[in-house]
Amino acid sequence: MRKELIRATTAGLLAAGVLGLVGACGGGSDSGGDDAAATPTASESSSDPATASPIAGAALDAPITLTAPTQDAAVGRSFVVRGSGVAFEGTLLWKLSDTAGAETVSGFASAGSTEKQPFQFTVEAPQAGSYTLTVYRESADDGSPTDVVTRRLTVQ
């Protein structure tokens, strides 16, 4: 039994490493495509938990992942955000902040409450400029932002 667990864990870690290497070699950025896959950040994973071992999958699968827009993307004043996530009562929060860190617009999106589910929402930026999109869930302990995922964006 122990040897099987070690083999499954090793296979999962190897698969995650290969997926990470393939993702890192994926190429340039897409400045406007909502359908482009995002490069995972430190808090995101490109591992498929269905194919990885339970131990490796649990360590690598982030509660929130964004697939669009990509980091440093140029978007229109109205743009679509896509991803998948899990949060208490299935509610993810988001905000768009300007370069000074001031929140310009905010809202929420419905995701999974017990397992990751896809989500999509539209952001209406107040004007052209540089912004940071932040998607997160609130801590059940104190309401603070947790599992925060950000994207720098240029709104045209």
BELURFEN-V978323 format. One record per residue. N is the residue number from 0. RES is the residue in one letter. OMEGA is omega in degrees with one decimal (none if undefined). Layout:
N;RES;OMEGA / N;RES;OMEGA
//
This chain:
0;M;-178.9 / 1;R;179.5 / 2;K;178.9 / 3;E;178.9 / 4;L;179.0 / 5;I;178.1 / 6;R;-179.3 / 7;A;179.2 / 8;T;179.0 / 9;T;178.8 / 10;A;178.9 / 11;G;179.1 / 12;L;177.6 / 13;L;178.8 / 14;A;178.8 / 15;A;178.4 / 16;G;178.3 / 17;V;178.3 / 18;L;178.2 / 19;G;179.0 / 20;L;178.4 / 21;V;178.7 / 22;G;-179.3 / 23;A;-179.4 / 24;C;-171.0 / 25;G;176.9 / 26;G;-173.2 / 27;G;-178.2 / 28;S;177.5 / 29;D;-171.9 / 30;S;-178.6 / 31;G;-173.8 / 32;G;176.0 / 33;D;-176.0 / 34;D;-178.7 / 35;A;177.1 / 36;A;-179.2 / 37;A;172.9 / 38;T;-177.6 / 39;P;173.9 / 40;T;-178.8 / 41;A;-178.3 / 42;S;-179.8 / 43;E;-178.4 / 44;S;172.7 / 45;S;-178.8 / 46;S;175.0 / 47;D;-175.8 / 48;P;179.3 / 49;A;-177.8 / 50;T;179.5 / 51;A;177.1 / 52;S;-179.8 / 53;P;-178.5 / 54;I;-179.5 / 55;A;-179.8 / 56;G;-179.3 / 57;A;-178.5 / 58;A;-172.4 / 59;L;-173.7 / 60;D;-178.8 / 61;A;-179.8 / 62;P;-179.9 / 63;I;172.8 / 64;T;176.1 / 65;L;175.9 / 66;T;177.7 / 67;A;-3.0 / 68;P;178.8 / 69;T;177.5 / 70;Q;178.1 / 71;D;179.4 / 72;A;170.2 / 73;A;-176.7 / 74;V;174.7 / 75;G;-180.0 / 76;R;173.8 / 77;S;-178.7 / 78;F;-177.3 / 79;V;175.0 / 80;V;179.5 / 81;R;176.4 / 82;G;174.8 / 83;S;-178.0 / 84;G;176.1 / 85;V;-178.4 / 86;A;177.3 / 87;F;-176.7 / 88;E;175.7 / 89;G;-175.6 / 90;T;172.1 / 91;L;177.5 / 92;L;177.3 / 93;W;174.3 / 94;K;175.2 / 95;L;-176.7 / 96;S;177.8 / 97;D;-175.6 / 98;T;176.7 / 99;A;-179.8 / 100;G;179.8 / 101;A;178.2 / 102;E;-179.7 / 103;T;174.4 / 104;V;179.0 / 105;S;178.9 / 106;G;179.1 / 107;F;178.0 / 108;A;177.4 / 109;S;178.0 / 110;A;179.2 / 111;G;177.4 / 112;S;178.4 / 113;T;175.0 / 114;E;-178.2 / 115;K;177.1 / 116;Q;178.6 / 117;P;173.0 / 118;F;177.4 / 119;Q;174.8 / 120;F;-179.5 / 121;T;177.7 / 122;V;174.9 / 123;E;179.9 / 124;A;-177.3 / 125;P;-179.8 / 126;Q;177.8 / 127;A;177.7 / 128;G;179.1 / 129;S;-176.4 / 130;Y;169.6 / 131;T;174.0 / 132;L;179.0 / 133;T;175.3 / 134;V;-175.1 / 135;Y;170.6 / 136;R;-179.3 / 137;E;176.0 / 138;S;176.5 / 139;A;-178.9 / 140;D;-172.2 / 141;D;178.4 / 142;G;180.0 / 143;S;177.8 / 144;P;177.4 / 145;T;-178.0 / 146;D;-174.9 / 147;V;175.0 / 148;V;-177.7 / 149;T;173.1 / 150;R;169.9 / 151;R;-176.9 / 152;L;170.6 / 153;T;178.0 / 154;V;-177.6 / 155;Q;none
//
